[in-house]
Amino acid sequence: MTRLDRNLQSDVPQSVNNKPKNRTDGGGATLSQLRLLVALDAMLRAGSVSGAAAELQMSVPAASRLLAQLRAHYADPILIREGRRMVPSPLAATLRRRVAALSREARLLLSADRLPQAESGLDRADPPSALVPFPEAPRLPLRVSEPTRAEGEPGADTLLRRLDGADDSGCPRHRLAAHIARLSGGAGPAPSLSAGQARDAFEIVLRGEADAVQIGALLAGIQQRGVAGPELAGLVAAARAQRPGPGWQGQAPGLDWPVYPSPRQRRPAWFLAAARLLADAGTPILLHGFTPQPGPVATLLSALQIPQVETLPEAEAALDRSGIAFLRIETVAPQMAALCNLYAVLGMRTVAQIGLRLLDPLRFGVTLAGVPFSGGGGLMTSALTHLGDGRLLSVLSQRDVAQATPHRWMTLVLSGAEGETLTHVPPSLTSAPEGLPPGYGPEAMLTALWQGRERDPGVTAIIRDSAALALMALRPAQPFATHQAEATRLWEDRAGRLA
């Protein structure tokens, strides 16, 4: 441990209200403030207070006081909790590279007697510039070597400055390479991209200007570290920018309802009946997903007479006619669909699958979606905060699609630019719904239920509570029980006819 590290353990003010008298203006930074920068570097690399405390060889309470000092100094949270981890605030993300270079240089200066000869020429390189241009020749097999730097090879701080310079490069692939390099980080947890950096990266990808290897590196880099809210927001903003427009112009507030079930999903998509129920009552509903293959979605789309459309004008026309439409995402957002189809190549979900849930093609501003991963509610809230608009009701108790589970507790997260609200809905059934009776498939059962020729309390409860979820997304101020009562009334008053 260097002398600078030891000094971090002393002279820590006991109150976060004792803000430094001199901030960073005019060169008047105090010694204690310079020590805080070393602590900031450790926290950003470790991604937690406890990790920084271990690195700095101090107690966790002492490191917590340093974080409080940093927050007071910058009037910024610095580290923000997202799910189970801490991520840098937008301000901290902009400081990361400069603080890392400063901290590294301080340690080198304090260890000058052990400084390798090659290090002394570290800053003799050319001024900061864009990354080295991509070679046009075919790619060669990668070579590996020991982690030692040859004489004249640029050091970490020089490379960081070059990354900053690449931001201004006019070449899309150079900028994308800089964004991917940021994801690799250095020692400690890899950093996340800011919303602006992520939007630039994904706009390059969605415009078809990225190298194929870059696309894989970008998606894998984000997924390996864990998707962050700013990155999800950047992807959604980039996808929306591909199809600018005024959005929904109808009179009634509409609801965006993503339909992206797992290919292994074999449970009937009863929530589609809830969507039809609300559409018949005057609420425009836009469903969107991949072109339905033979299975639970295609079967009930046909039974419910929900039109399948391929363009936004067709979707608006269908909403005007029948109040509901299923939009095939491959035609309206082909690059996003192609990113999602990389699942077969990468063998894992990526940020693209999550982004489709926030796409909101007609810009209704209200979405109901299933979130198939833990911590998804907090991630969605962070993304919407960075986007600055929109509202999402996430159903955490169901995989992939927003379908009610009345036989067990449902966890709901209402997310918006202003924050999030968590709701737990108790079960309304004492046991799981039974399977369909012999001779009935989903289409035949739904038609018989809708026409009143059959009764199935389990399926009816799923449809009713799924409709209540939609009503709660539209009118979140009312309790779920109120929406259940309205959904029951809508079911009892349904037209009763399906062709």
N, C-alpha and C positions, 0 to 999 in steps of 0.2 A: 504494500500500500504506500503511495507517495505521500509527501508532506501535504500536498493540496487535499488529498483524500482525508487525511487526519484532521485537517483544519475544518472540514465540513462538519465534524462531530462536536465542535465547540462554537460558542458565540451565537447560538440559535436563539432568536427572540422568542419569548414565551407566549406572546400574544400576536395573533395575525393582524390586529388593529394597528400595530406599530409599523406602518408602512415606511419604506425608505424615504429619507428626506430628499434625496436626489435620484431621479430616474435615469434613463439612458440618454437624456438630452444633454448636449453641451459637453460631453466627455466627463461628466461628473459622477460616474458610477462609483460606488463605494466598494471596498474589498468584499464585504458580505454579499453584495449583489453579484460580484463575479463568482463567488462560491456557489451562489444559487444556480448559475448557468451550468456548472458541472453536475449539480443535482438534477437539473432539468434534462440534461443529456442522458443521465442514467435512467431516469423515469421513462423517457420516450423510448429508449432501447429495451428496457425491461418490460414495459407495458403494464407495470403495477408498482404500487408503493413498496410492497414487501420485496419484490425483485430488486428494486433500486436500493433498498436498505441492505440487502445481502451483498450487492456489488460494492456499495460504499462502506460496508462493514460498520453499520450503525444500527440502532434499534428501529423497529417499525414506527413507534411513536415519534422518534426524532425525524424520520423521513416524512411522516405525515405533516409535521410542523413545517418542514421545508416546502412541501407541496402547498400548504396554506399560504406561506410567504409568497410563493410564485403566483398563486391565484390572486392574492391581494395586489401584488405589484403590477400584474398585467390586466387586472380586472377581467379575468377570463378563467374558465374552469380548467384549462390545460389538459386534464384527462377526464374523459366522459365515459360512464359505464354504458356498455352496449351488450346486453345479454350477460354472459359470465366473464367478460373481459373489459379492459379499459382501452379506449382508443384516444388518440390525440384530438383535441379540438381543432377547428380550422386554423386558428392562429398558431397553435403549437405545431401543426403540420408544416406551416411556412417557416417556422424557426428551426425545424429539426436539423436540416443539413448544415446551417451556419453554426448552430450550437455544437454539432458533432465535430465539425472541423476545428472549432475553438478549443473544445475539450481535448481533442487528440493532440493539438499543437501544444497545449499547456503541459500535458504529460510528457511529450517529447522534450520540451524545454527543461523539465525537472529531472529528466533522465539523459541529459546531454552527453554525459560521459559514456553512455552505452549506445549512442545514436550511430547507426551504420553509416558508412561513408556515402552510400547511395542516397541516403535521406537528405544530405546536405544540399543536393541539387534538385530538390523536390519542386521548387517553384520557378525553375528556369525554363519551363515549358512555355509554349506560345500562350497568348492571352486566351481567356475563356472563349470557346467557340462551339458550334454545333458538333454533334457526334461525327466520327469519321464516316464518310459516305459508304453506303452499302456496295460491296463488290458486285459487279455484273456477272462475273464468272460463276460457273456451277459451284455449289457448296462442297467443301472438302470435309472429310471426316475430322471430327474434333480431336485435338490433341490435349493431353493433360500433363501437368508438371507439378513439381513441388511448390507449395505456397510461398515462394520467395520471389522478390521483385528484382528483375535485372536492372543494371545501371541505366539510368535515364528513363525508366518506366514511370509514368505519372502515378502519384500517390492518391490516397483516398480524397483529400481535400481538393486536389486539382480535378479529379473526376467529378466531384460534386459540383464544382463551378461549371464544368462542361455540361452537366445535366441541366443546370439553370440556363445556360446559353442555348441549349437545344429547344427550350420552350419557344424561342422566337424564330426557330427554323421554319422556312417555308415548305420544306419537304415533309409530307405527312408521315412517311415511314421513319424519318429521323425523330420526329416528335413522339411517335408511338414507341420507338426503341427507348427513349428517355423515360417514358411512363413505365415501361416494363422493368427497366433498370431500377427505378425507385421501389418497385415491389420487392426486389431482392434484398434491399436494405443492406445492413452490415451485421455487426454483432447484435444479438438479441432479436426479439420479434420483428418481423418485417413490417414496414409501415404500410398504411393504406393510402390510396390516392385521394386527393381532395375531390369535391364534386366537379369542379371545373376541369381538373386533369382527367377524371374519368369520362366526362362528357366528350372532351377532345379525343381521347383514346377510342371511345366507342363510335363517335362520328366517323373517324377514319375507317374503322372496321365496317360500319354499316354502309359507307359509301363505296365499299369494295376497293379501298386503296391500301389495304394492309397485306403484308406477306403472310402466307399460310402458317408459317412457323410462329410468327408474331401473335397471331390469333390464339393458337394453342397455348403459348407462353403467358399471354394476358389472362386467359380464362383460368388456367391451372394455377397461376400465381395468386390470383385473388381467392380461389377456392381453397388452396392449400392453407393459407393464413386465416381464412374465414371472411366472408363478405362483410363489408362495413357499409353503414348507411350512406355516406357520401358517394361511394362507388355505385351503389344501387340507384341512387338519385341521378348520378351522371349518365348511367345507361338509359334510364327511363327518359330523361330529357333529350338524349341523343335520338332515341327511337321516335319520340313524339315529333322532333324537328324534321324527321324524314317525311312526315305528312302534315304540314301545317294547315291550319284552317280555323274557321270560327267555332267549330264544335257544334253541339246540339243546339238547335234553334227552336225546338218545340216549346209549348206552353207549360206542360207538366214536368216536374222534376223527374229525371230518369235514373236508372240504376244500372251500373256496369257489373256483370256477373261472369267472371272468368270460369272456363270449363276446361281444365287441363288435368284430367285424371291419369293416374299411372296406367300404363298399358296392361298391367297385371290386375287392374281393378275389374272385378266381376259383379260387384253389388249393383242392383238397379239404381239408375240415376233419378230417384223419386223427386229430387229438388227441382227438376225441370217442370214438374206439375205445379210446384209452388210458384215458379216464374210465370207459367201460363195463367195461374189464378190471379196474380197481381196485375198482369197485363190486361186481362179481361176487365179488371176493376179500374183501369185508367192509368196505371203506372207504366211508362215505357221501360222495357227491359232489353238490354243488349247482352246476349250471350256471345262469347267468342272463344274459339279453341281450334285445334287442328281438325282437318276434314275428318268427320267421324268414320271410323272403320266399323264393320259389323260388330255389334256389341251393345252394352247397356245404354250408351248415349244415343247412338243411331236409332235404336229401337224406339225409345221414348220420344225423340224428336219427331219421328214419323207419326207416332200415335197422337201426339199433341198438336200436330199440324203447325209446327214452328218452321217458318221458312228459313232455308239456308242461303246466304248471300255471300258475294265475293268482294264487294266494294263498299265504301262508306256511303256513297249516294244510294246504292241499293238498300243498305241497312236503314237509312233514314226513310226511304219510301216504304219499306216493310213496316217500320214503326208507325208511320202515318196510317197504314191500312189496318194492321192487326195488333199493334202495340208491342210486338216482340219479334226478334230476329236472332239467328245464329250466324255470326260472322266467321268465315273461314280465314284463319290468321295467315295462311301461306300466301294468300294473294294480296292482303292489305299490308302485311309487314314481312315480306319474304326473307329479308336478311336476318331478322330476329328469329323467324322460324328455322332458318338454316343453322343459326348458332345453337338453338335448342337441340337440333338433330345431331349435333356433335357429341351428344351423349353416347351414341353408339361407338364413337371413336375414342373418346376420353374415358368412358366407363364411369362417369360421375355426373351428378347434377352440377350446374354452374349458375352464375349470377343471371344468366339469360332466362332460365326457367322461372326464377323469382321475378324478374323484370316484367314478364308477361302479365303478372297479376296486377301490376300498377299501370299498365299501358293505357287503359281507359280510352279506347279509340275515338269515341264521340265526345270525349271531354265532359261527361256528366258531372264529374267532381265527387261522385259517391260510388264506392265499390264494395262488394261483398265477396270475400274470397276465403278459401281454405288454405291454411299454411301448414305444410307437412314437415316442419322442422322445429326443434326446440329453440326458444329465444326469438322466434320469427316475429312476434308482436313488437318487440323492442326494435328490431331491425327495420320493420316497416315504418314505425313511428319516426325513427331517425331519418329514413329516406324522405318521407313526406315533409319533415321539418326542413330539410335542405331544398326540396322542391318548392316549398312555400305555399302549396295549395293542395286541395283534395282531402277526402275523408275515406277511411277504409275500416270496415268491420271484419276482423280476422277471426275465423273459427279455428281454434287450436286443437279441438277434440276430434277433428275429422281430417283424413288425409287427402290432400290435393284439391278437393272441391268443397264448397260451402253447403253441406247437407247436414241437417240436424240429426242428433243422436239422442232421441228422447228417453232411451233406456239407461243413459248414464249422464253424469255431470258434463256440462259444456263450459269451456273456458273461452270467453270472448274478449278481444282487445279492440277497442275503438281508438284508432290512430288518426292524428291530424297534425297540421303545422303547429298547433298550440300544445301538443302533448298527447297523452294516452290515458284511457280509462279501462280498468279491468273489471269484468263482470263474470260471476259464476252462476250458471243456470242449473237448478236441481232437476233431476229426471222427472218426467211426467208419466213414465211407464215403470212398472215393477219388474219387468223382465224384457229381454231383447225380443224384437219382433220375430215371429216364427217364419219359416220358409213358405213360399207360395204353395197353395194346394195343388194336388195332381191335376194335370191338364191345363194349368194356367202358366203362361209366360208373363213377363212384365207388361208387355203391350196389352194383352188380353185382360190382365188384372186391373190395370189403370183404366182402361175403357169401361170395364164393368163397375169399378168404384165411381168413376165420374158420372156414369149414367144411373147410379143408385141401384144396380142389380146385384151388387155384392157389398159386403161389409168386411173390413179388415182393420181393426183398431190400430195395429202396429204401423201399417203403411200410411194410414190416415194421419197418425200422429207425426210421422216423419214429414209428410207434406205440410201439415199445419205449422209445425215448429220451424220448418225451413222458410215458409212464408213469413213467420214472425221475425226470423233473422233479417230478412229483407226489409221489413217494416222498421226494425230497429236501426238498420243502417241509414234509412231515410229520415227517421225521426228519433235520434238517439236520446233525447231528453226524457222520453217516456219509458217506464219499466217494461221488462220483457213480458210480464204477465198481461199487461195491457195489449201488447202486440199479439200475444197468443189469443186473447179474446177476439180481437179484430180478425185474425186469420181464421178462427173458427167460424165467425159470421160469414166471411167470404166463401169458405168451403160450403157452408149450408146454403148460400145464395147462388152458387155457381149455376151456369146455364144448364148443365146436366146433359149436354149433347157433345159427342165427338163422332165424327164421321167414321 
